[in-house]
Amino acid sequence: MMRRAVINARLVLEDGVRAGGLLIEDGRIAALLSEAQAPPDDAERIDAGGRYVAPGLIDIHVHGGGGLALMTDDALEVRLYARWAVAHGVTGFLVSPAGRDHAELLRRVEGVTPAVGVTPGEARVLGLHLEGPYINPVRKGAFDPRWLRAPDVREYEELQEAADGSIRQVTLAPELPGALELIDAVVASGAVAAIGHTDATYDEAMRAIDRGASHVTHTYNAMRPFGHRDPGVLGAVLTSDALTAELIGDGAHVGWVAGRVLLRAKGAARVALVTDAMPLAGTADGEAEWEGTRIRVEGGKAVRVSDGTIVGGVITMDEAVRNAVAHLAVPLHEAVAMASTVPARAMRLAGLGVLAEGAHADFVVMDHELRVVETWVAGERAWMRKPDV
């Protein structure tokens, strides 16, 4: 039995930060150690050097980064992304594929499903997130409207079968014909029905919640805006405790004041930070082609060259945590939870996103500037920053 003890750490827990350490056995956290508590003599000691030790970050809405695309049928590309992501504190993520038609989406789902799981030196591939195709063309965002279609339970069931049951989230517009029946099917399959890319009214959104929708894709973006006599889907998001709300934490998709409004309404325990990152995330500014569209990255956002529409995020999850502390006025432990605990619970990922006895030993070591120093997955070091020369 392999035992390791992380000592001399500042543990970032759900209720605050305290000095202490972790005892790790067989890939799980066997115990939280107090500052004064000595680890077992047979445990390998990992000295955190007084740095923060936090739950590993979990990105439940991402399309790529580091030049790697997750809208692919290539499991190797997903694995390469998983190897890149650990450098940014990510210990788990959902693959978010899309396709021009059902056949292409089915091919991509089948292609990436073998990557689901955990491999040494990589972030966990936690499953798949289908952002569409069952979304409203009126609120399509960067999606080509030719890719979109009405909800179809039979199609979804075929996709879930192709994924070996690993589809964990489906974003859909609840006002579309057949959407409520699709919500029933998604929930029955064990996945999460998420409201997004939608022109739903308040009443339509509430009907979706009643049927089991429990999550909201990139709140504010690609949805009917709030009006004081027409609160729309945002009215449901802001007032329903049944919903967890995603927030793209870059300040470009959603201004910081609007982000603080969301937090005031829902509390940090119901807001999940995401990147919605595309392949150019984490790379230098410039231009490239993605899914047949010319993209330019500048000023902290990726836009379609032809019309300036934002097409995805370019930040990483560790940047989202730093932004939350700096711009959303939340303490460190809440910012970390929004990037780990909250998304894990929203996707019903048991044993992930927390530092707790029995949880998976997925954690990140950060310095006092909240820069990633080490990333650990399943009790093994997956990445370590090179010492400054």
C-alpha positions as CSV (number, residue, x, y, z in Angstrom):
1,M,0.0,0.0,0.0
2,M,1.5,3.3,-1.2
3,R,1.3,6.0,1.5
4,R,2.2,9.7,1.0
5,A,1.8,12.6,3.3
6,V,1.6,16.2,2.0
7,I,2.9,18.4,4.9
8,N,3.5,22.1,5.6
9,A,0.5,23.1,3.5
10,R,-2.2,25.7,3.6
11,L,-5.3,23.6,2.9
12,V,-8.0,25.3,0.9
13,L,-11.2,23.8,2.3
14,E,-14.9,24.5,1.7
15,D,-15.1,26.7,4.8
16,G,-11.7,28.4,4.6
17,V,-8.0,28.0,4.6
18,R,-6.0,26.3,7.4
19,A,-2.6,25.0,8.0
20,G,-2.2,21.2,7.8
21,G,-1.6,18.4,5.4
22,L,-3.0,15.3,3.6
23,L,-2.4,11.6,4.1
24,I,-2.8,9.7,0.8
25,E,-3.3,6.0,0.4
26,D,-4.0,4.2,-2.9
27,G,-5.0,7.3,-4.8
28,R,-7.4,8.6,-2.2
29,I,-7.3,11.0,0.8
30,A,-7.1,8.9,3.9
31,A,-7.1,11.8,6.3
32,L,-6.7,15.5,6.7
33,L,-3.8,16.2,9.0
34,S,-3.7,19.1,11.4
35,E,-0.7,21.4,11.5
36,A,0.6,19.7,14.6
37,Q,-0.2,16.1,13.5
38,A,2.8,14.0,12.4
39,P,2.2,11.7,9.5
40,P,2.8,8.0,9.8
41,D,6.5,7.0,9.7
42,D,6.1,4.8,6.6
43,A,4.6,7.6,4.5
44,E,6.6,9.4,1.8
45,R,6.7,13.1,2.8
46,I,5.8,15.8,0.2
47,D,6.7,19.2,1.6
48,A,4.3,21.8,0.2
49,G,6.6,24.6,1.5
50,G,3.8,26.6,3.1
51,R,1.9,26.9,-0.3
52,Y,-1.8,26.4,-0.9
53,V,-3.0,22.9,-1.5
54,A,-6.5,23.0,-3.1
55,P,-8.9,20.6,-4.7
56,G,-8.0,20.0,-8.4
57,L,-9.8,22.2,-10.8
58,I,-12.6,20.7,-12.9
59,D,-13.7,22.3,-16.2
60,I,-17.1,21.1,-17.2
61,H,-17.3,23.3,-20.3
62,V,-14.3,23.4,-22.6
63,H,-13.6,22.8,-26.3
64,G,-9.8,22.9,-26.4
65,G,-6.7,24.7,-25.5
66,G,-2.9,24.8,-26.1
67,G,-3.6,24.4,-29.8
68,L,-5.6,21.1,-29.2
69,A,-9.2,20.7,-30.2
70,L,-11.8,18.7,-28.3
71,M,-14.3,18.9,-31.1
72,T,-12.7,15.9,-32.7
73,D,-13.1,12.2,-33.2
74,D,-9.5,11.6,-32.2
75,A,-9.0,10.1,-28.7
76,L,-5.3,10.8,-28.8
77,E,-5.9,14.6,-29.2
78,V,-8.2,14.5,-26.1
79,R,-5.4,12.7,-24.2
80,L,-2.8,15.3,-25.4
81,Y,-5.2,18.0,-24.1
82,A,-5.5,16.2,-20.8
83,R,-1.7,16.2,-20.6
84,W,-1.6,20.0,-21.3
85,A,-4.4,20.9,-18.9
86,V,-2.7,19.6,-15.8
87,A,-0.2,22.5,-16.1
88,H,-3.1,24.8,-15.4
89,G,-4.3,22.9,-12.3
90,V,-7.0,21.0,-14.1
91,T,-7.5,17.4,-12.7
92,G,-10.7,16.6,-14.6
93,F,-12.8,17.9,-17.5
94,L,-15.7,17.1,-19.8
95,V,-15.1,16.9,-23.5
96,S,-17.5,19.2,-25.4
97,P,-17.9,17.9,-28.9
98,A,-20.3,19.1,-31.6
99,G,-21.0,18.1,-35.2
100,R,-22.4,19.4,-38.4
101,D,-25.0,16.7,-38.4
102,H,-26.0,13.6,-36.4
103,A,-23.6,11.4,-38.3
104,E,-20.6,13.6,-37.6
105,L,-21.5,14.1,-33.9
106,L,-22.0,10.3,-33.5
107,R,-18.6,9.7,-35.1
108,R,-17.0,12.2,-32.8
109,V,-18.7,10.8,-29.7
110,E,-17.6,7.3,-30.6
111,G,-14.0,8.5,-31.4
112,V,-13.3,10.3,-28.1
113,T,-15.1,7.9,-25.7
114,P,-12.1,5.6,-25.4
115,A,-10.2,8.6,-23.8
116,V,-12.7,8.7,-20.9
117,G,-10.9,7.7,-17.6
118,V,-7.6,8.5,-15.9
119,T,-4.1,8.0,-17.3
120,P,-0.9,8.8,-15.4
121,G,0.4,12.3,-16.1
122,E,-3.0,13.5,-17.4
123,A,-6.2,15.1,-16.1
124,R,-9.1,12.8,-15.8
125,V,-11.4,12.7,-18.8
126,L,-14.7,12.7,-16.9
127,G,-17.1,12.2,-19.8
128,L,-18.8,14.2,-22.5
129,H,-20.9,17.4,-22.6
130,L,-23.1,17.9,-25.6
131,E,-23.6,21.6,-26.2
132,G,-26.4,21.2,-28.6
133,P,-27.4,20.4,-31.3
134,Y,-30.7,21.0,-29.6
135,I,-30.4,24.7,-29.1
136,N,-32.3,27.7,-30.4
137,P,-30.9,29.3,-33.6
138,V,-32.1,32.7,-32.3
139,R,-29.5,32.3,-29.5
140,K,-26.9,30.3,-31.5
141,G,-23.9,32.3,-30.4
142,A,-21.0,31.1,-32.6
143,F,-22.7,27.9,-33.7
144,D,-23.5,27.6,-37.4
145,P,-27.3,27.4,-37.6
146,R,-27.0,24.5,-40.1
147,W,-25.6,22.4,-37.2
148,L,-28.8,22.9,-35.1
149,R,-32.0,20.9,-35.0
150,A,-35.0,20.1,-32.9
151,P,-34.6,17.9,-29.8
152,D,-34.8,14.2,-30.6
153,V,-34.9,11.6,-27.9
154,R,-34.0,8.7,-30.2
155,E,-30.9,10.6,-31.4
156,Y,-29.8,11.3,-27.9
157,E,-30.2,7.7,-26.8
158,E,-28.1,6.6,-29.8
159,L,-25.4,9.1,-28.8
160,Q,-25.4,8.0,-25.2
161,E,-25.1,4.4,-26.3
162,A,-22.2,5.3,-28.5
163,A,-20.6,7.0,-25.5
164,D,-21.0,3.9,-23.3
165,G,-23.1,6.1,-21.0
166,S,-20.4,8.7,-20.5
167,I,-22.4,11.7,-21.6
168,R,-22.7,13.7,-18.4
169,Q,-24.3,16.9,-19.6
170,V,-26.6,18.1,-22.4
171,T,-27.2,21.7,-23.1
172,L,-30.6,22.4,-24.7
173,A,-33.1,25.1,-25.3
174,P,-36.2,24.2,-23.2
175,E,-38.6,26.2,-25.4
176,L,-38.1,24.0,-28.5
177,P,-40.6,21.4,-29.5
178,G,-39.7,18.1,-27.9
179,A,-37.3,19.7,-25.3
180,L,-39.2,18.6,-22.2
181,E,-39.3,15.0,-23.4
182,L,-35.5,15.2,-24.1
183,I,-35.0,16.5,-20.5
184,D,-36.8,13.4,-19.3
185,A,-34.5,11.2,-21.3
186,V,-31.4,13.0,-20.3
187,V,-32.2,12.8,-16.6
188,A,-33.3,9.1,-16.9
189,S,-29.9,8.3,-18.5
190,G,-28.1,9.8,-15.5
191,A,-26.8,12.9,-17.2
192,V,-27.5,16.5,-16.4
193,A,-29.9,18.6,-18.4
194,A,-28.6,22.1,-18.8
195,I,-30.4,25.2,-20.0
196,G,-28.5,27.1,-22.6
197,H,-28.5,28.9,-26.0
198,T,-32.1,29.7,-25.3
199,D,-34.7,32.3,-25.9
200,A,-37.0,30.8,-23.2
201,T,-39.4,32.9,-21.2
202,Y,-39.4,32.6,-17.4
203,D,-42.4,30.2,-17.5
204,E,-40.7,28.0,-20.1
205,A,-37.5,27.9,-18.1
206,M,-39.5,27.0,-14.9
207,R,-41.2,24.1,-16.7
208,A,-37.8,22.8,-17.7
209,I,-36.7,23.0,-14.0
210,D,-39.8,21.1,-13.0
211,R,-38.9,18.3,-15.4
212,G,-35.4,18.0,-14.0
213,A,-33.1,20.6,-15.6
214,S,-30.5,21.5,-13.0
215,H,-27.8,23.4,-14.6
216,V,-27.3,26.5,-16.8
217,T,-24.7,26.8,-19.6
218,H,-22.6,30.0,-19.6
219,T,-25.1,32.3,-17.8
220,Y,-25.9,35.6,-19.6
221,N,-24.3,34.4,-22.8
222,A,-26.6,33.2,-25.7
223,M,-29.8,33.6,-23.7
224,R,-32.8,36.0,-23.6
225,P,-31.7,39.0,-21.5
226,F,-33.4,40.0,-18.3
227,G,-36.2,42.6,-18.4
228,H,-38.1,44.0,-15.5
229,R,-41.4,42.9,-17.0
230,D,-39.9,40.0,-19.0
231,P,-37.4,38.3,-16.7
232,G,-36.9,35.5,-19.1
233,V,-34.6,32.5,-18.5
234,L,-32.3,34.8,-16.5
235,G,-35.1,35.4,-14.0
236,A,-35.4,31.7,-13.5
237,V,-31.6,31.4,-13.1
238,L,-31.3,34.1,-10.6
239,T,-34.2,32.9,-8.4
240,S,-34.2,29.1,-8.6
241,D,-32.1,27.2,-6.0
242,A,-32.5,24.1,-8.2
243,L,-30.0,25.5,-10.8
244,T,-26.3,25.6,-10.8
245,A,-25.1,28.4,-13.0
246,E,-21.9,28.5,-15.1
247,L,-19.9,31.7,-15.4
248,I,-17.1,32.1,-17.9
249,G,-14.5,33.7,-15.7
250,D,-12.7,35.9,-18.2
251,G,-14.4,39.3,-17.8
252,A,-14.9,39.4,-21.6
253,H,-17.9,37.1,-22.0
254,V,-19.5,38.6,-18.8
255,G,-18.5,41.9,-17.2
256,W,-17.4,41.7,-13.6
257,V,-20.3,43.6,-12.2
258,A,-22.8,41.2,-13.9
259,G,-20.7,38.4,-12.4
260,R,-21.1,39.9,-9.0
261,V,-24.8,40.2,-9.5
262,L,-25.0,36.5,-10.3
263,L,-23.0,35.7,-7.1
264,R,-25.2,38.0,-5.0
265,A,-28.3,36.2,-6.3
266,K,-27.2,32.6,-6.1
267,G,-24.2,32.5,-3.8
268,A,-20.8,31.0,-4.6
269,A,-22.1,27.5,-3.8
270,R,-24.3,27.6,-6.9
271,V,-21.9,29.2,-9.4
272,A,-19.4,27.1,-11.4
273,L,-16.5,28.8,-13.1
274,V,-15.8,27.5,-16.6
275,T,-13.5,28.5,-19.4
276,D,-15.6,27.6,-22.5
277,A,-12.1,27.6,-24.0
278,M,-11.3,26.9,-27.6
279,P,-8.1,25.5,-29.1
280,L,-6.2,28.8,-29.0
281,A,-6.7,29.2,-25.2
282,G,-3.3,29.5,-23.5
283,T,-1.5,30.4,-26.7
284,A,-0.2,33.8,-28.0
285,D,-2.6,36.2,-29.8
286,G,-3.0,35.6,-33.5
287,E,-5.3,34.0,-36.1
288,A,-6.2,30.5,-36.9
289,E,-9.0,28.4,-38.4
290,W,-11.4,26.4,-36.2
291,E,-14.2,24.2,-37.5
292,G,-14.0,26.0,-40.9
293,T,-14.1,29.5,-39.4
294,R,-11.4,32.1,-39.3
295,I,-10.7,33.1,-35.6
296,R,-8.7,35.9,-34.2
297,V,-7.5,36.0,-30.5
298,E,-6.8,39.4,-29.0
299,G,-7.6,41.3,-25.9
300,G,-8.4,38.2,-23.9
301,K,-11.1,36.8,-26.2
302,A,-11.5,34.8,-29.4
303,V,-13.7,36.3,-32.1
304,R,-14.9,35.3,-35.5
305,V,-12.9,37.4,-38.0
306,S,-15.9,37.9,-40.3
307,D,-18.2,39.7,-37.8
308,G,-16.5,39.9,-34.4
309,T,-18.8,37.4,-32.6
310,I,-17.1,35.9,-29.5
311,V,-16.6,32.2,-30.3
312,G,-15.0,30.9,-27.1
313,G,-12.8,31.6,-24.2
314,V,-9.0,31.9,-24.2
315,I,-8.4,31.7,-20.4
316,T,-7.4,28.6,-18.4
317,M,-9.0,27.4,-15.2
318,D,-6.3,28.7,-12.9
319,E,-6.7,32.2,-14.5
320,A,-10.5,31.9,-13.8
321,V,-9.7,31.4,-10.1
322,R,-7.3,34.3,-10.0
323,N,-9.9,36.5,-11.7
324,A,-12.6,35.5,-9.2
325,V,-10.4,36.6,-6.3
326,A,-9.3,39.8,-8.0
327,H,-12.6,40.9,-9.7
328,L,-15.5,39.1,-8.2
329,A,-14.7,39.9,-4.6
330,V,-14.8,36.4,-3.3
331,P,-12.3,34.9,-0.8
332,L,-9.9,32.3,-2.1
333,H,-11.7,29.3,-0.7
334,E,-14.9,30.3,-2.5
335,A,-13.1,31.0,-5.7
336,V,-11.5,27.6,-5.6
337,A,-14.8,25.9,-4.8
338,M,-16.4,27.6,-7.8
339,A,-13.8,25.9,-9.9
340,S,-13.8,22.5,-8.3
341,T,-16.4,21.6,-5.7
342,V,-19.4,23.3,-7.4
343,P,-18.8,21.9,-10.9
344,A,-18.2,18.4,-9.4
345,R,-21.4,18.5,-7.5
346,A,-23.3,19.9,-10.5
347,M,-22.2,17.0,-12.6
348,R,-22.7,14.5,-9.7
349,L,-19.0,13.5,-9.7
350,A,-18.7,11.8,-6.4
351,G,-15.4,12.0,-4.5
352,L,-14.0,14.8,-6.7
353,G,-13.6,18.6,-6.2
354,V,-13.0,18.4,-2.4
355,L,-10.2,17.8,0.1
356,A,-11.9,15.3,2.3
357,E,-11.4,11.9,3.8
358,G,-12.3,9.3,1.2
359,A,-12.1,11.7,-1.7
360,H,-9.9,11.1,-4.7
361,A,-6.4,12.5,-4.2
362,D,-6.8,15.1,-7.0
363,F,-5.3,18.4,-5.9
364,V,-3.2,21.3,-7.0
365,V,-0.4,23.1,-5.2
366,M,-0.4,26.9,-5.8
367,D,2.0,29.6,-4.7
368,H,0.9,32.8,-3.0
369,E,0.2,34.4,-6.3
370,L,-2.2,31.5,-7.1
371,R,0.1,30.2,-9.8
372,V,0.2,26.4,-10.2
373,V,3.3,24.7,-8.9
374,E,2.2,21.0,-8.9
375,T,-0.8,19.1,-10.0
376,W,-1.7,15.6,-8.6
377,V,-4.2,13.2,-10.0
378,A,-5.2,10.0,-8.2
379,G,-2.4,10.4,-5.7
380,E,0.3,10.8,-8.3
381,R,2.1,13.9,-9.4
382,A,0.9,14.7,-12.9
383,W,2.8,17.9,-13.5
384,M,5.4,20.1,-11.7
385,R,6.6,23.6,-12.6
386,K,10.2,23.8,-13.5
387,P,12.3,25.8,-11.0
388,D,12.9,29.4,-11.9
389,V,16.4,29.9,-13.3
